[in-house]
């Protein structure tokens, strides 16, 4: 397992949940705005799943589970996807529904589960990105 920080430079090999929990709970919002798109990644190795971690708003995380065929599996609270927050992915504007953001405690649990089992946590409801009820005008807010 390898953790890649959002600054695109720092890497932690075989991180512990304590190390990652400290990052999720204690790092300021500015930590998550570094690098190309402010996204950290937790990778389970070649051919294994990844968990992408963003913090588009202070203390609110957007996580994406990626492993074919379950690419782009995201937390979703079942609410409206009309309220969007602008972020960035791959150098392009990326609009994230607030219904897909989780708090710090849920983020810690999701990361802990991924670290232990390389799978999405049952603590939150997940949905494929392409199955979200995005507004008709998406990606334009």
RALIN-V989181 format. One record per residue. N is the residue number from 1. RES is the residue in three letters. D_CENTER is the distance of its C-alpha to the mean C-alpha in Angstrom with 2 decimals. Layout:
BEGIN
N/RES/D_CENTER
N/RES/D_CENTER
END
This chain:
BEGIN
1/UNK/16.30
2/UNK/15.18
3/UNK/12.69
4/UNK/12.57
5/UNK/12.31
6/UNK/11.33
7/UNK/15.12
8/UNK/15.51
9/UNK/18.26
10/UNK/17.55
11/UNK/16.94
12/UNK/17.35
13/UNK/18.94
14/UNK/18.85
15/UNK/16.91
16/UNK/17.89
17/UNK/16.00
18/UNK/18.11
19/UNK/16.98
20/UNK/13.25
21/UNK/14.08
22/UNK/16.17
23/UNK/13.56
24/UNK/11.23
25/UNK/14.45
26/UNK/16.69
27/UNK/15.21
28/UNK/16.08
29/UNK/14.13
30/UNK/15.96
31/UNK/14.29
32/UNK/10.97
33/UNK/13.25
34/UNK/14.85
35/UNK/15.26
36/UNK/15.06
37/UNK/11.99
38/UNK/10.42
39/UNK/7.55
40/UNK/7.82
41/UNK/8.11
42/UNK/9.62
43/UNK/12.32
44/UNK/14.91
45/UNK/17.59
46/UNK/19.44
47/UNK/19.06
48/UNK/16.53
49/UNK/13.03
50/UNK/9.88
51/UNK/6.42
52/UNK/4.34
53/UNK/3.03
54/UNK/4.77
55/UNK/7.56
56/UNK/9.64
57/UNK/12.11
58/UNK/13.55
59/UNK/12.41
60/UNK/9.90
61/UNK/6.13
62/UNK/3.94
63/UNK/1.83
64/UNK/4.45
65/UNK/7.47
66/UNK/10.06
67/UNK/13.69
68/UNK/16.61
69/UNK/17.68
70/UNK/14.45
71/UNK/12.56
72/UNK/9.89
73/UNK/9.74
74/UNK/7.65
75/UNK/8.72
76/UNK/11.86
77/UNK/14.55
78/UNK/17.33
79/UNK/18.20
80/UNK/19.06
81/UNK/16.80
82/UNK/19.43
83/UNK/17.87
84/UNK/15.53
85/UNK/14.10
86/UNK/14.55
87/UNK/12.14
88/UNK/12.45
89/UNK/11.41
90/UNK/14.12
91/UNK/16.46
92/UNK/16.73
93/UNK/16.02
94/UNK/13.11
95/UNK/13.46
96/UNK/10.81
97/UNK/12.63
98/UNK/12.71
99/UNK/13.17
100/UNK/9.51
101/UNK/8.59
102/UNK/9.16
103/UNK/11.37
104/UNK/11.57
105/UNK/13.51
106/UNK/11.24
107/UNK/8.28
108/UNK/11.13
109/UNK/12.34
110/UNK/9.36
111/UNK/9.26
112/UNK/13.05
113/UNK/13.46
114/UNK/11.64
115/UNK/13.80
116/UNK/16.82
117/UNK/16.74
118/UNK/14.16
119/UNK/13.34
120/UNK/11.26
121/UNK/12.52
122/UNK/15.32
123/UNK/14.71
124/UNK/12.85
125/UNK/13.89
126/UNK/11.98
127/UNK/13.13
128/UNK/13.26
129/UNK/12.23
130/UNK/15.94
131/UNK/17.17
132/UNK/15.76
133/UNK/18.80
134/UNK/18.05
135/UNK/21.05
136/UNK/23.74
137/UNK/23.47
138/UNK/19.81
139/UNK/18.64
140/UNK/21.28
141/UNK/20.82
END
